[in-house]
Amino acid sequence: MSPTVASLLCLGLCLAQKIPSAEGELFRPSIRAVPGSVVSPEARRVSFYCQGPQGNNSFQLWKEESFLLQINTSRGEAEFPLPVAEIDAIGHYRCRYRQGPHWSEFSAPLQLLVTGFFTKPSFLAVPDALVATGETVTLTCQISLLNGIPELTFFLLKAGVPDPLQSQSTKKNVANFTLPSVKAEDAGNYSCIYSEEEGRRRASDPSELLSLEVTDEKDTHPQREDEKNTHPQRKDLSSIGASSLGGGCHYYSHFIAGKTGANRT
């Protein structure tokens, strides 16, 4: 083999190693939902956005193992709007894109939840909704205990955040979400929902909002102003009592002296 042919063969082999030859070697796409992955029945639609690299791409949206839609675009992101009224829209969604002859791997699954199918759970903070920076608080989501309770998944939500912060699957009627070493940015309004583990991903009504306050002070239970007004400090009561008692004794002394003088005359 001549040196020229050997050089060309080596160059071809080197170039072939840089060309992706199988699915999964491209950049993995990401998927998000707008207005969020938890929506109410009143929402008219939810849009899924699949993001990949710039270029002439074909994007696909899948639900579970079923293909739904495909969009061809030169942009790095494709929008897939879906009406919320479709019950079949509830479930896990993934997306992928194609560059040239090759498809990327699927994105991480995104779960869509539609609320309003079950009664709302109770929600409370332990030990309290007022915590100091660095302390730990547990947010407890609970439903009424039912016989033959199915496996449930509880979700922790925060106002202003489109996706659940935490989730727990359990056969119990309660889930505890721990926020360790809380920071100032952990303050806000929280709620929780639950859904049945099996079947379609229908969710309950959200719980009542719980306002979590984070303070720099270690004393997270200061005496409230109304308590101060209702229960004055003891030293104030002692002062008032002593003053009243002193005035009464002074008046009584004058009264006794007057009676004694009158008897002498």
MARMARVEX-483897 format. One line per 2 residues: for each residue x, y, z of N, C-alpha, C, O, CB. Coordinates in pm, whole numbers. Each point is the difference from the previous one (the first is absolute). Glycine has a CB too. Example, Ala and Ser with C-alpha at 12.3 -4.5 7.8 and 13.67 -1.06 7.14 Angstrom:
# residues 2
1319,-569,780,-89,119,0,90,120,0,104,-2,66,-293,-115,59; 154,222,-197,82,119,6,-77,109,73,51,111,17,67,-174,-232
//
This chain:
# residues 265
86,-119,0,-86,119,0,89,123,0,95,9,78,-281,-131,46; 154,217,-213,83,119,-12,-23,92,118,-107,-7,62,102,-11,-311
101,105,284,-19,94,112,-119,91,-18,-65,36,98,307,-43,-63; -273,45,-163,-113,90,-24,-132,-69,33,-87,59,63,218,58,-243
-145,-245,135,-122,-74,27,-17,-26,149,-110,9,54,127,-115,-280; 93,75,293,-6,-25,144,-41,125,75,-75,-9,97,249,-166,-121
-124,291,-18,-34,126,66,-147,33,-18,-66,45,94,298,36,-131; -285,-103,-85,-141,27,-27,-89,-94,80,-105,41,51,164,41,-281
-18,-208,240,-80,-95,77,-3,37,148,-105,-10,64,163,-169,-229; 54,222,218,7,41,140,-87,123,25,-69,9,102,301,-103,-85
-229,190,-111,-81,120,14,-148,-35,-1,-78,56,77,257,78,-189; -218,-227,24,-140,-39,-7,-46,-67,128,-112,25,46,136,-50,-290
59,-59,303,-35,-65,125,-12,100,114,-90,-11,83,206,-195,-163; -26,304,83,-5,102,106,-126,84,-11,-63,32,101,311,-26,-97
-286,30,-127,-122,79,-19,-123,-80,37,-96,54,56,209,74,-237; -110,-257,151,-116,-84,30,-23,-10,149,-114,-15,42,155,-114,-250
62,137,288,-16,-8,144,-67,123,58,-57,-7,109,259,-136,-102; -199,258,-76,-60,123,49,-144,18,-45,-67,92,47,293,7,-48
-274,-184,-88,-137,10,-49,-89,-89,84,27,-119,10,53,169,-244; -187,4,297,-88,-86,81,-66,-103,-87,-48,30,-110,8,157,270
37,-310,-112,-51,-109,-81,-117,-73,64,-51,-97,-56,277,72,-37; -269,70,210,-111,-69,67,-79,99,84,52,104,40,79,-319,-34
-256,182,19,-86,84,82,57,12,141,47,-99,56,-247,30,-193; 195,187,194,47,20,136,132,73,8,44,34,109,-165,-237,-48
187,227,-176,128,69,2,-15,151,-16,99,73,11,5,-279,-105; -224,253,69,-24,143,-10,-30,58,137,-24,-72,96,-62,42,-331
86,162,242,-32,71,123,-141,-35,45,-94,4,-80,250,184,16; -172,-222,194,-132,-39,49,-90,123,11,43,100,58,58,-295,69
-223,191,-180,-89,116,9,-59,14,139,7,-91,82,-60,67,-324; -7,140,267,-72,24,125,-144,34,-34,-30,48,-109,240,33,226
-300,-107,-21,-142,26,-21,-56,76,120,38,-26,114,-61,-182,-256; -66,302,116,-66,77,105,-144,27,-41,-35,-7,-118,255,112,187
-303,-72,30,-141,27,-25,-33,142,45,48,46,103,-105,-290,-76; -25,313,-105,-45,136,31,-153,1,-6,-56,-38,-102,270,142,7
-284,-61,202,48,77,115,70,-81,107,60,57,91,-243,95,-135; 179,-286,37,65,-84,98,-44,-144,-19,-90,-29,-79,104,221,240
50,-283,-87,-37,-140,-12,-117,-37,90,-49,-113,-5,286,63,-53; -283,144,141,-120,-19,82,-100,108,-39,26,119,21,107,-222,173
-245,64,-250,-97,98,-52,-138,-33,54,-28,-114,38,165,147,-247; -222,67,212,-138,-17,44,-89,-30,-121,39,28,-113,-1,128,309
-156,-213,-174,-90,-27,-114,-42,126,-73,-40,-7,-117,-42,-192,239; 90,314,-56,-40,125,-64,101,45,-106,-33,83,-86,-85,-20,296
240,-116,-205,101,37,-99,-44,-52,-137,-40,-116,-13,224,112,189; -175,88,-277,-47,-39,-132,99,-92,-71,-41,-92,-72,-83,307,60
252,-191,32,99,-84,-67,131,5,75,24,89,82,-136,-50,-302; 196,-134,190,137,-2,51,92,-23,-119,-31,-79,-89,-42,-10,318
185,160,-231,94,-11,-111,128,-67,48,58,39,102,-155,167,-209; 141,-307,33,127,-66,27,106,58,-93,-22,14,-120,-96,-226,195
232,244,-17,111,55,-78,116,-100,6,47,-36,108,-119,276,-60; 116,-283,-166,113,-90,-12,119,79,-53,-9,61,-107,-143,-261,67
261,200,114,117,80,-35,117,-89,-41,34,-96,68,-110,275,90; 135,-143,-271,118,-70,-52,94,101,-64,-12,119,27,-123,-329,-65
228,166,-43,94,92,-64,-64,75,-117,-102,-43,-54,290,-108,122; -128,262,-107,-45,74,-117,29,-81,-126,94,-80,-4,-54,299,122
-123,-198,-221,20,-71,-126,-131,-52,-53,-106,20,60,335,-82,11; -222,-5,-184,-120,-58,-60,-32,-131,72,59,-104,-27,-8,211,-199
-145,-98,319,-33,-115,84,-146,-39,-15,-85,81,-35,262,-12,196; -202,-194,-132,-136,-49,16,-17,-38,147,77,-80,53,-90,-5,-296
-89,142,307,-27,-28,141,-123,-88,11,-97,18,-74,202,201,143; -100,-312,23,-115,-88,24,-39,5,147,85,8,88,-13,-158,-277
-205,146,213,-55,-10,135,-64,-136,18,-80,-43,-84,41,292,93; 74,-317,100,-53,-131,31,-69,2,135,43,71,91,137,-179,-227
-287,30,150,-66,-21,128,16,-147,35,-44,-87,-75,-124,277,36; 231,-216,154,34,-137,37,78,-63,-116,110,44,-31,-316,-63,182
150,-83,-215,69,-65,-112,-66,31,-134,28,-66,-100,42,-116,255; -158,282,-156,-75,30,-122,46,132,-61,19,100,70,-216,-226,21
215,126,-223,36,121,-74,-122,90,-14,-110,-47,-32,291,-78,-94; -162,257,150,-111,94,-10,13,96,-117,-84,2,-89,58,-20,333
133,98,-243,12,107,-98,145,13,-46,94,-41,68,-288,162,38; 210,-62,-225,133,31,-52,-2,138,-63,-94,36,-72,143,-280,32
56,323,67,13,135,-55,139,14,-60,99,-39,61,-262,133,109; 168,-38,-292,128,27,-66,30,150,12,-84,83,-35,50,-277,-127
151,227,209,37,140,21,151,16,-1,74,-95,29,-284,131,104; 255,86,-167,143,30,6,39,60,133,118,22,27,-118,12,-274
-100,-7,331,27,54,132,47,-110,94,-14,-119,-29,-157,298,-9; 226,-139,150,50,-97,96,-106,-49,97,31,-74,93,188,180,-114
-345,-65,0,-107,-39,91,-130,-11,-77,-29,81,-87,145,31,279; -195,-214,-159,-130,-21,-65,-110,2,105,18,-52,111,90,-84,-294
-222,196,148,-114,8,91,-109,-97,-42,-35,-7,-118,88,247,165; -105,-315,50,-110,-94,-24,-116,38,91,0,-40,116,161,-146,-182
-261,261,18,-116,35,84,-102,-113,3,-29,-63,-102,64,305,48; -88,-268,175,-102,-105,16,-113,55,86,27,69,99,148,-253,-122
-301,155,-11,-112,42,85,-7,-82,128,11,-123,-4,-136,191,-201; 109,-1,317,-6,-68,130,-126,-84,12,-1,-99,74,132,286,28
-236,-151,-174,-127,-72,11,12,-146,-40,-85,-82,36,-31,296,-81; 220,-249,-30,17,-139,-39,56,-80,118,112,23,44,-74,45,-286
-118,-159,291,42,-81,115,124,-82,-35,84,-24,87,-322,13,-7; 250,-32,-205,115,-79,-40,129,80,2,109,-56,-16,-261,-82,-123
141,270,159,121,82,4,77,-18,130,113,47,13,-224,117,-163; 48,-232,248,64,-16,129,96,-118,-4,-39,-110,-42,-163,209,158
325,-79,-75,97,-108,1,141,54,-11,25,118,24,-195,-268,-126; 265,62,64,139,39,-16,29,33,-147,-44,-71,-90,109,-74,287
8,253,-218,34,45,-134,151,4,-17,75,31,93,-289,103,-105; 257,-166,-111,141,9,-37,9,57,-140,-97,1,-75,158,-197,225
57,242,-185,20,51,-135,138,-39,-50,88,-37,78,-244,230,-33; 175,-185,-174,131,-23,-63,7,79,-129,-101,54,-46,117,-284,149
103,238,-162,17,73,-125,91,-80,-93,73,-90,42,-105,312,78; 26,-186,-246,83,-65,-102,88,103,-68,-48,105,-43,-127,-282,8
302,145,24,95,78,-78,59,-92,-105,66,-99,31,-14,253,164; -77,-118,-323,45,-89,-106,-76,-131,7,-122,2,15,350,103,-12
-159,-217,-13,-69,-130,3,-16,-57,141,-54,-110,16,145,68,-241; -45,114,327,7,-58,134,-97,69,96,-18,121,-3,256,-181,-40
-300,-21,129,-88,50,106,78,6,131,84,-85,29,-288,-12,-145; 175,199,193,60,12,133,-67,-98,95,-101,-62,-34,155,305,-8
1,-256,160,-69,-76,104,-118,83,51,-8,120,-26,223,-238,92; -305,56,4,-116,71,53,41,89,117,99,-26,69,-248,-163,-143
71,294,94,19,86,116,-42,-75,126,-58,-108,-8,19,314,-133; 69,-149,254,-52,-55,125,-152,11,-2,-53,96,-56,265,-32,183
-284,-159,-68,-147,6,-3,-52,116,85,55,31,105,-63,-278,-140; -98,309,-13,-68,108,73,-142,-45,26,-72,-38,-93,219,218,-14
-189,-174,231,-134,-44,37,-94,119,4,27,100,65,69,-290,67; -207,177,-202,-105,102,1,-110,-44,95,-49,-112,-9,102,180,-229
-92,21,328,-105,-27,97,-110,104,-15,26,120,-9,140,-224,168; -288,57,-162,-117,89,-5,-74,-16,132,-42,-110,35,23,92,-290
2,127,327,-62,-5,133,-152,1,-9,-58,20,-108,258,97,201; -265,-139,22,-145,13,7,-77,-130,0,-123,2,-6,153,209,-106
38,-326,118,-70,-128,-8,-27,-61,137,-86,-88,11,193,52,-231; -37,78,325,-20,-53,135,-5,115,99,40,113,-31,79,-328,-31
-169,186,182,-9,103,103,140,42,44,95,-78,-10,-315,-14,87; 232,214,-31,131,54,36,51,-62,130,-80,-32,88,22,247,-204
189,-231,129,59,-54,123,20,111,103,-12,118,-31,126,-298,-101; -84,140,255,40,96,103,151,22,-11,73,-85,-52,-264,13,206
237,186,-103,140,38,-20,45,83,119,-66,97,37,41,-101,-289; 137,-33,314,50,74,115,152,-9,6,62,-86,-63,-276,40,188
272,138,-47,144,6,17,37,-43,141,-66,40,96,82,145,-266; 89,-265,183,48,-49,129,149,35,13,78,-37,-88,-250,-153,89
214,259,105,-80,37,118,-85,125,-20,-97,19,73,273,-122,64; -143,188,-235,-76,123,-17,30,56,-139,100,-35,-62,-96,82,312
-92,42,-297,20,63,-130,94,120,9,33,60,-102,-259,-137,35; 268,112,188,97,107,21,129,-65,50,6,-48,113,-187,221,-63
284,-173,-135,124,-69,34,119,95,-18,-7,95,-78,-94,-316,9; 208,192,141,123,78,-11,89,-58,-109,-6,-120,-29,-9,182,273
97,22,-302,94,-44,-103,88,-114,53,54,8,111,-55,223,-211; 15,-336,19,82,-113,39,-76,-111,70,53,-110,13,132,267,5
-306,-131,27,-79,-104,65,-70,-88,-104,-1,31,-119,-32,121,317; -26,-260,-150,-69,-95,-86,-150,6,28,-42,5,115,245,-155,-121
-282,149,-100,-145,-1,14,-55,-114,-84,51,-28,-109,-60,279,150; -96,-316,8,-65,-109,-71,-141,42,-38,-77,43,86,215,-214,36
-171,160,-249,-133,33,-50,-76,-131,-21,40,-84,-79,45,299,-33; -196,-230,185,-74,-126,2,-130,12,-80,-83,88,26,182,-141,198
-114,-35,-320,-119,-5,-86,-76,-129,35,58,-108,-3,56,242,-186; -244,-122,221,-75,-116,50,-142,1,-51,-62,106,-16,205,-109,220
-196,-118,-228,-140,-16,-39,-70,-86,104,66,-66,81,-9,89,-327; -190,-23,244,-76,-83,93,27,-147,-30,4,-41,-116,-183,218,135
197,-254,85,32,-142,-16,-120,-75,-54,-110,6,56,276,8,131; -144,-86,-296,-106,-78,-62,39,-147,1,118,-35,1,-183,231,-147
-38,-284,146,26,-143,-7,45,-38,-141,-56,49,-99,-114,-92,280; 269,-42,-188,50,-43,-130,60,114,-80,-22,9,-120,-148,-187,121
246,265,66,57,115,-66,101,-44,-106,86,-83,30,-120,220,179; 26,-85,-332,95,-40,-103,134,70,21,14,86,87,-204,-124,-249
286,0,83,129,69,7,-18,141,-56,-53,19,-109,181,-238,87; -82,315,98,-17,141,-36,136,65,-22,102,-46,50,-316,56,80
212,98,-206,119,83,-15,-36,141,45,-93,61,-52,182,-202,-140; -14,192,290,-19,135,51,103,93,-65,113,-40,-26,-205,-48,247
49,212,-246,87,98,-64,4,128,83,-103,47,48,52,-145,-275; 169,153,243,18,127,70,14,110,-103,83,-7,-90,28,-107,286
-196,217,-182,-3,110,-96,39,131,70,-21,16,120,-157,-134,-255; 233,210,57,31,134,50,-49,102,-101,24,-15,-120,177,-69,249
-269,186,-81,-53,104,-88,113,66,-77,103,35,57,-296,5,100; 174,-24,-288,101,61,-84,97,-98,-62,79,38,-86,-99,159,227
16,-324,-99,86,-103,-56,-87,-92,-86,-97,-57,51,259,67,148; -131,-27,-329,-92,-72,-89,-10,-150,25,-101,-60,-33,153,231,-131
51,-232,222,1,-145,19,7,-35,148,48,81,80,64,-109,-304; -159,-91,263,8,-41,141,144,0,52,93,-35,-73,-298,-104,40
221,179,160,132,1,62,43,-140,42,117,-38,-16,-159,270,95; -53,-310,-26,28,-135,45,-122,-87,-26,-111,50,-18,271,35,195
-138,-216,-179,-111,-95,-11,34,-124,81,117,-34,18,-179,120,-248; -42,-154,279,16,-122,78,-112,-97,-35,-117,37,0,228,90,188
-75,-251,-217,-98,-106,-24,-9,-87,124,103,-42,54,-56,44,-304; -168,-29,295,-19,-74,123,-136,-66,2,-92,42,-71,245,116,190
-167,-262,-36,-130,-62,22,-65,53,127,-106,-47,41,186,-158,-159; -16,303,181,-57,65,117,-80,122,-42,1,40,-116,189,-122,258
-260,141,-46,-83,116,-31,70,131,32,-64,105,7,-136,-245,38; 331,135,-25,74,121,36,139,-2,-62,60,-106,-17,-190,122,232
180,102,-247,136,15,-51,64,119,70,-63,103,21,1,-202,-246; 190,83,260,75,105,68,111,52,-92,88,-75,-42,-140,-28,267
46,231,-254,101,64,-85,91,84,88,-45,94,65,-113,-91,-265; 286,-37,201,96,67,88,76,107,-77,50,-24,-110,-29,-184,248
-13,326,-79,83,109,-52,114,20,99,-19,66,102,-178,48,-222; 315,-171,94,111,12,96,76,131,-18,12,52,-111,7,-300,114
32,301,107,84,121,-2,-63,108,-88,58,42,-100,146,-183,136; -323,185,3,-74,96,-81,78,130,-18,76,43,86,-290,-144,-5
192,162,-196,62,128,-34,-111,102,-23,-119,-33,-3,321,-83,-99; -160,241,85,-98,107,-20,-85,-25,-125,-119,32,-2,275,128,115
-94,-218,-216,-75,-24,-124,-101,-113,12,-81,-19,-90,278,100,-34; -194,-157,235,-99,-104,21,-134,56,48,-101,-70,-3,287,-87,57
-187,282,-11,-126,62,43,-96,10,-118,42,19,-114,81,112,292; -252,-144,-150,-100,10,-106,-124,-78,34,-15,-50,111,196,79,-277
-271,-40,70,-127,-68,18,8,-141,-59,30,-18,-118,-154,238,111; 97,-319,91,8,-140,-40,-139,-64,4,-91,48,69,327,-61,20
-251,-95,-165,-121,-81,3,39,-142,-42,114,-26,-36,-264,228,-15; 53,-292,57,28,-138,-43,-122,-58,-68,-113,45,21,277,-74,167
-139,-73,-269,-106,-75,-68,39,-148,4,112,-34,38,-172,232,-190; -32,-285,111,31,-142,-10,-72,-57,-122,-99,55,-47,130,-74,298
21,-92,-300,-62,-68,-113,9,-150,21,82,-48,79,-24,238,-234; -142,-264,85,6,-145,8,120,-50,-78,30,49,-109,-280,-62,134
316,-85,31,121,-53,-64,-32,-74,-129,74,8,-97,33,-26,322; -219,-54,-224,-37,-77,-118,-101,78,-84,-75,84,50,118,-298,75
-42,185,-253,-97,64,-88,45,138,-45,118,35,6,-295,-163,107; 81,204,-156,30,134,-50,44,92,113,-40,-18,116,-124,-15,-300
245,130,151,61,85,101,-90,117,36,35,116,-20,190,-183,-65; -342,35,139,-91,103,48,37,36,143,33,-88,79,-218,4,-230
179,211,183,46,46,131,-115,64,77,-104,33,-56,335,3,-36; -209,-19,222,-100,59,88,-2,151,-14,84,59,-68,-55,-249,227
-125,251,-92,4,145,17,121,34,87,38,-80,86,-291,99,-109; 314,97,3,112,38,86,-46,26,143,-114,42,23,230,57,-222
-28,-125,294,-28,31,139,-7,150,20,27,77,-93,87,-289,166; -151,255,46,8,141,34,146,45,-4,90,-76,32,-298,59,111
228,142,-183,136,52,-5,58,14,140,-69,39,94,14,83,-305; 181,-155,223,73,14,127,114,97,-24,86,-23,-86,-147,-212,162
63,344,0,103,102,-16,118,-32,92,-12,4,122,-163,169,-183; 288,-203,1,121,-30,76,84,127,13,36,62,-100,-38,-302,19
31,279,205,81,119,27,135,-42,56,8,-87,87,-216,224,-45; 313,-75,-94,136,-29,44,59,126,60,0,105,-63,30,-283,-115
20,166,301,56,114,70,143,-28,42,39,-116,14,-268,180,66; 307,42,-60,138,-14,48,5,-18,150,102,-42,55,-25,182,-245
-187,-109,258,-3,-9,145,-19,-145,44,-73,-76,-63,-19,309,77; 161,-270,95,-14,-135,55,-133,-18,72,-55,-109,2,302,96,20
-298,124,39,-130,-8,66,-107,14,-105,-36,111,-38,128,-15,254; -144,-208,-263,-98,1,-109,-144,10,49,-93,-9,-80,252,-125,-52
-177,155,266,-135,12,53,-11,124,89,-28,-13,119,0,-238,-129; 52,371,-45,-11,120,82,-142,24,44,-95,-41,-66,290,138,-53
-209,-28,235,-135,29,50,-68,99,-91,54,105,-34,20,-150,270; -196,9,-275,-73,86,-92,-50,125,70,-16,2,122,-51,-203,-253
44,305,52,-40,128,54,-135,-8,70,-23,64,102,153,48,-281; -221,-195,121,-131,-10,63,7,-74,133,-79,26,90,-26,-23,-316
204,-97,237,17,-68,127,55,95,106,-36,-8,117,73,-208,-239; 52,306,77,54,98,93,-109,91,54,0,37,117,219,-46,-237
-313,46,32,-107,89,42,-99,-72,91,-56,59,92,82,70,-303; -46,-258,183,-96,-76,79,58,-41,135,-71,-3,100,-32,-79,-311
234,51,213,66,-43,121,118,92,29,112,-29,-43,-183,-210,2; 51,352,113,110,91,30,107,-71,81,-26,-101,64,-132,294,-69
279,-140,1,110,-59,72,-26,5,150,-72,86,50,229,-18,-234; -97,-166,255,-26,-13,142,48,121,79,-64,44,96,81,-290,-122
99,301,-17,52,115,75,-95,119,-10,-9,80,92,243,-160,-133; -303,91,-71,-98,109,-13,-117,-23,94,-48,93,66,115,-58,-304
-113,-163,245,-110,-30,89,40,21,145,-78,51,81,-10,-216,-247; 214,126,200,48,17,138,7,146,36,-34,40,111,164,-250,-130
-84,292,-79,12,143,26,-136,63,21,-21,83,90,228,-78,-226; -301,-48,48,-135,57,15,-64,-45,130,-68,79,66,43,-73,-315
46,-133,286,-58,-52,122,56,67,122,-73,33,93,38,-248,-206; 169,235,114,63,65,115,-45,144,13,-23,48,111,219,-197,-137
-210,218,-87,-44,140,4,-141,10,53,-33,86,82,183,-33,-275; -236,-145,142,-139,4,45,-10,-35,147,-77,61,75,0,-120,-304
157,-42,270,-4,-40,140,52,108,91,-56,22,107,84,-256,-178; 79,304,30,55,110,79,-98,114,15,-16,56,109,242,-119,-186
-293,97,-33,-99,108,7,-114,-35,91,-52,85,73,114,-17,-302; -103,-196,224,-111,-41,86,39,4,147,-80,41,84,-6,-185,-268
209,101,216,45,2,139,12,142,51,-34,27,116,156,-242,-154; -74,307,-45,13,139,39,-136,61,32,-16,72,99,222,-54,-241
-303,-48,59,-135,52,23,-59,-60,127,-67,69,77,34,-40,-325; 58,-158,271,-55,-67,118,61,56,128,-68,12,102,32,-219,-237
165,242,131,67,60,118,-63,132,36,-27,25,118,240,-138,-180; -238,198,-35,-67,129,24,-140,-21,56,-45,74,87,179,30,-273
-201,-205,135,-137,-26,44,0,-42,149,-84,47,77,18,-114,-314; 158,-20,276,9,-45,140,37,115,92,-55,13,110,121,-241,-188
27,311,32,41,115,83,-117,95,23,-18,53,109,253,-72,-198; -313,39,-13,-115,90,15,-102,-55,97,-59,74,79,95,6,-312
-58,-210,226,-98,-60,93,48,8,144,-79,22,92,5,-175,-274; 205,133,201,55,6,137,-13,139,60,-36,15,117,196,-196,-176
-131,283,-21,-13,140,47,-143,32,34,-25,71,98,219,-4,-237; -286,-116,65,-141,31,25,-45,-66,130,-82,58,72,40,-40,-320
92,-134,280,-42,-67,123,54,74,122,-65,6,104,58,-227,-225; 127,277,107,60,71,116,-78,126,35,-11,35,117,236,-124,-183
-278,153,-32,-75,120,26,-138,-35,51,-80,89,28,209,33,-204
//
